[in-house]
């Protein structure tokens, strides 16, 4: 997934947050949108401030953020081009990725300063193949890459700066778990089960959120059955995805009530 911020990086510093939702570019009035459900954790503050410092550095145009788990698919060049173009108000008539890349590159070069965010990069992706003017092609364009794999960022994408997003502290993981699970976490009969379930998520936000949402407002049987499943190691193995995270995602999938919803789950992963 691609996101762009077609405004000065100083605006980011003032907001102290990176937008997570996209919007159509309006040259008359650029007003960035910020998430309302963003979870700010103390354990993230230092690395967040370091990322902002890197964004201020005009000599850095490729920044990598790695860690945590993500479920990714093969990068779709056409889809990425469409996402970036839509946010710039650019419409493609061409179907050729090469011609679209050329038009997109020229359009991005019209922006004096711009930040392009490419999420969940798990293999080499040439920015110029997409149409993102990179490095000497456009010094005002900064690319922020996120990946679960440090090797990809350093060797395949040649990130100049890297930042690790580590695990949540125990109290942060429990706070997130409680917010997502709803009123059932207040039950004294489930306290020990909930605490153990939080530990099984191993400080991974995606695991904590996924498990808690799946068990939201459910009874004691569902909670104990979920803990039993989390205690069983998954037979699947994905590079860079901790076993705890995959077990949590697998558990959520099993709780989906229809095949239609399960297919939607796969398409959005």
FILO-554136 format. One line per 4 residues: number of its first residue (from 1); their letters; for each residue x, y, z of C-alpha. Coordinates in nm, 3 decimals, decimal comma. Layout:
N
NUM = A = X Y Z | ...
//
This chain:
269
1 = XXXX = 0,000 0,000 0,000 | 0,123 0,349 -0,081 | 0,051 0,680 0,089 | 0,176 1,027 0,006
5 = XXXX = 0,203 1,353 0,197 | 0,217 1,633 -0,061 | 0,308 1,907 0,186 | 0,616 2,032 0,367
9 = XXXX = 0,773 1,802 0,623 | 0,755 2,087 0,873 | 0,381 2,024 0,887 | 0,449 1,672 1,011
13 = XXXX = 0,673 1,802 1,288 | 0,401 2,039 1,406 | 0,137 1,765 1,409 | 0,375 1,516 1,575
17 = XXXX = 0,203 1,234 1,390 | 0,213 1,062 1,054 | -0,121 1,039 0,872 | -0,245 0,686 0,813
21 = XXXX = -0,528 0,764 0,573 | -0,505 0,888 0,218 | -0,678 1,182 0,062 | -0,714 1,337 -0,281
25 = XXXX = -0,461 1,608 -0,355 | -0,610 1,956 -0,378 | -0,356 2,218 -0,488 | -0,580 2,496 -0,354
29 = XXXX = -0,598 2,374 0,004 | -0,387 2,089 0,137 | -0,522 1,984 0,473 | -0,375 1,654 0,604
33 = XXXX = -0,610 1,408 0,775 | -0,502 1,236 1,093 | -0,633 0,914 1,246 | -0,876 0,928 1,535
37 = XXXX = -0,803 0,576 1,664 | -0,424 0,604 1,675 | -0,269 0,428 1,975 | 0,031 0,617 2,113
41 = XXXX = 0,265 0,409 2,330 | 0,545 0,545 2,547 | 0,778 0,273 2,420 | 0,743 0,421 2,070
45 = XXXX = 0,816 0,786 2,150 | 1,193 0,774 2,117 | 1,197 0,594 1,782 | 0,918 0,819 1,654
49 = XXXX = 1,122 1,131 1,737 | 1,427 0,975 1,568 | 1,223 0,913 1,252 | 1,113 1,277 1,252
53 = XXXX = 1,477 1,385 1,281 | 1,565 1,170 0,981 | 1,279 1,327 0,783 | 1,428 1,669 0,855
57 = XXXX = 1,764 1,566 0,708 | 1,778 1,677 0,344 | 2,059 1,428 0,277 | 1,835 1,130 0,357
61 = XXXX = 1,576 1,021 0,101 | 1,517 0,656 0,198 | 1,413 0,564 0,552 | 1,332 0,211 0,667
65 = XXXX = 1,112 0,108 0,958 | 1,113 -0,260 1,049 | 0,984 -0,502 1,309 | 0,650 -0,642 1,422
69 = XXXX = 0,451 -0,878 1,207 | 0,256 -0,814 0,892 | 0,069 -1,042 0,655 | 0,167 -0,933 0,307
73 = XXXX = 0,109 -1,020 -0,056 | 0,313 -0,970 -0,371 | 0,345 -0,598 -0,454 | 0,101 -0,494 -0,724
77 = XXXX = 0,271 -0,222 -0,932 | -0,052 -0,113 -1,100 | -0,233 -0,084 -0,768 | 0,046 0,121 -0,611
81 = XXXX = 0,053 0,351 -0,913 | -0,324 0,397 -0,891 | -0,308 0,480 -0,518 | -0,038 0,743 -0,561
85 = XXXX = -0,198 0,890 -0,875 | -0,538 0,922 -0,707 | -0,388 1,121 -0,420 | -0,225 1,353 -0,672
89 = XXXX = -0,539 1,398 -0,880 | -0,375 1,219 -1,173 | -0,580 0,992 -1,398 | -0,423 0,720 -1,611
93 = XXXX = -0,549 0,620 -1,953 | -0,252 0,392 -2,015 | -0,242 0,027 -1,911 | 0,134 -0,010 -1,955
97 = XXXX = 0,316 0,009 -1,621 | 0,615 0,170 -1,796 | 0,416 0,456 -1,948 | 0,220 0,507 -1,627
101 = XXXX = 0,548 0,518 -1,432 | 0,681 0,788 -1,664 | 0,372 1,006 -1,617 | 0,366 0,954 -1,242
105 = XXXX = 0,735 1,039 -1,214 | 0,689 1,366 -1,400 | 0,390 1,455 -1,182 | 0,577 1,387 -0,857
109 = XXXX = 0,868 1,601 -0,975 | 0,633 1,898 -0,977 | 0,619 1,879 -0,596 | 0,904 2,064 -0,426
113 = XXXX = 0,887 1,837 -0,119 | 0,688 1,517 -0,087 | 0,686 1,210 0,134 | 0,589 0,873 -0,014
117 = XXXX = 0,513 0,588 0,229 | 0,538 0,230 0,100 | 0,399 -0,024 0,349 | 0,486 -0,390 0,401
121 = XXXX = 0,777 -0,422 0,162 | 0,899 -0,782 0,178 | 1,102 -0,803 -0,146 | 1,288 -0,564 -0,372
125 = XXXX = 1,064 -0,300 -0,528 | 1,225 -0,050 -0,767 | 1,070 0,293 -0,695 | 1,143 0,406 -1,051
129 = XXXX = 0,950 0,106 -1,184 | 0,650 0,242 -0,996 | 0,720 0,599 -1,104 | 0,860 0,739 -0,779
133 = XXXX = 1,157 0,970 -0,854 | 1,420 0,839 -0,618 | 1,754 0,978 -0,498 | 1,917 1,207 -0,753
137 = XXXX = 1,604 1,192 -0,968 | 1,425 1,417 -0,716 | 1,605 1,528 -0,400 | 1,281 1,668 -0,257
141 = XXXX = 1,116 1,325 -0,254 | 1,158 1,118 0,061 | 1,051 0,752 0,069 | 0,952 0,590 0,399
145 = XXXX = 0,954 0,210 0,378 | 0,803 -0,030 0,630 | 0,892 -0,398 0,641 | 0,908 -0,690 0,880
149 = XXXX = 1,250 -0,778 0,735 | 1,560 -0,565 0,802 | 1,751 -0,744 0,525 | 1,501 -0,623 0,265
153 = XXXX = 1,535 -0,262 0,379 | 1,914 -0,256 0,385 | 2,004 -0,480 0,090 | 1,707 -0,472 -0,146
157 = XXXX = 1,579 -0,118 -0,086 | 1,906 0,046 0,028 | 1,751 0,244 0,312 | 1,993 0,506 0,441
161 = XXXX = 1,846 0,505 0,792 | 1,677 0,218 0,974 | 1,454 0,218 1,281 | 1,323 -0,084 1,471
165 = XXXX = 0,973 -0,091 1,615 | 1,006 -0,324 1,912 | 0,758 -0,514 2,125 | 0,504 -0,347 2,350
169 = XXXX = 0,568 -0,329 2,721 | 0,350 -0,560 2,927 | 0,132 -0,277 3,060 | 0,090 -0,134 2,708
173 = XXXX = -0,010 -0,473 2,567 | -0,265 -0,520 2,847 | -0,410 -0,171 2,793 | -0,451 -0,236 2,419
177 = XXXX = -0,601 -0,578 2,486 | -0,860 -0,434 2,724 | -0,966 -0,162 2,478 | -1,020 -0,413 2,200
181 = XXXX = -1,187 -0,689 2,405 | -1,474 -0,482 2,549 | -1,662 -0,533 2,873 | -1,578 -0,902 2,911
185 = XXXX = -1,230 -0,817 3,042 | -1,391 -0,682 3,360 | -1,511 -1,028 3,462 | -1,315 -1,157 3,766
189 = XXXX = -1,373 -1,515 3,645 | -1,176 -1,447 3,327 | -0,894 -1,235 3,468 | -0,632 -1,510 3,477
193 = XXXX = -0,731 -1,634 3,129 | -0,713 -1,282 2,987 | -0,375 -1,215 3,146 | -0,237 -1,539 3,004
197 = XXXX = -0,384 -1,459 2,665 | -0,212 -1,121 2,665 | 0,122 -1,286 2,742 | 0,074 -1,529 2,454
201 = XXXX = 0,048 -1,232 2,220 | 0,411 -1,156 2,312 | 0,385 -0,777 2,296 | 0,280 -0,776 1,931
205 = XXXX = 0,010 -0,512 1,862 | -0,137 -0,707 1,571 | -0,165 -1,021 1,785 | -0,315 -0,838 2,086
209 = XXXX = -0,570 -0,651 1,873 | -0,663 -0,953 1,664 | -0,721 -1,190 1,955 | -0,903 -0,932 2,167
213 = XXXX = -1,140 -0,833 1,886 | -1,217 -1,198 1,812 | -1,316 -1,254 2,176 | -1,495 -0,924 2,229
217 = XXXX = -1,789 -0,972 2,467 | -1,769 -1,352 2,443 | -1,814 -1,592 2,734 | -1,568 -1,792 2,943
221 = XXXX = -1,579 -2,101 2,718 | -1,467 -1,901 2,414 | -1,186 -1,740 2,614 | -1,054 -2,071 2,746
225 = XXXX = -1,079 -2,234 2,406 | -0,885 -1,944 2,254 | -0,611 -1,979 2,515 | -0,589 -2,350 2,435
229 = XXXX = -0,543 -2,269 2,065 | -0,280 -2,006 2,138 | -0,086 -2,261 2,341 | -0,068 -2,490 2,040
233 = XXXX = 0,220 -2,394 1,805 | 0,109 -2,323 1,450 | 0,220 -2,566 1,181 | 0,263 -2,277 0,936
237 = XXXX = 0,589 -2,089 0,908 | 0,633 -1,751 0,739 | 0,963 -1,567 0,719 | 0,972 -1,279 0,965
241 = XXXX = 0,634 -1,358 1,126 | 0,662 -1,469 1,492 | 0,472 -1,788 1,573 | 0,264 -1,599 1,832
245 = XXXX = 0,143 -1,349 1,572 | 0,050 -1,614 1,320 | -0,134 -1,817 1,587 | -0,333 -1,505 1,681
249 = XXXX = -0,425 -1,432 1,319 | -0,516 -1,797 1,262 | -0,737 -1,787 1,571 | -0,920 -1,477 1,443
253 = XXXX = -0,976 -1,643 1,107 | -1,127 -1,949 1,274 | -1,374 -1,727 1,460 | -1,512 -1,572 1,139
257 = XXXX = -1,868 -1,690 1,089 | -1,899 -1,731 0,712 | -1,688 -1,833 0,414 | -1,764 -1,500 0,247
261 = XXXX = -1,615 -1,308 0,540 | -1,316 -1,545 0,545 | -1,247 -1,472 0,176 | -1,264 -1,100 0,250
265 = XXXX = -1,019 -1,155 0,536 | -0,765 -1,308 0,296 | -0,805 -1,029 0,040 | -0,740 -0,758 0,300
269 = X = -0,434 -0,923 0,456
//
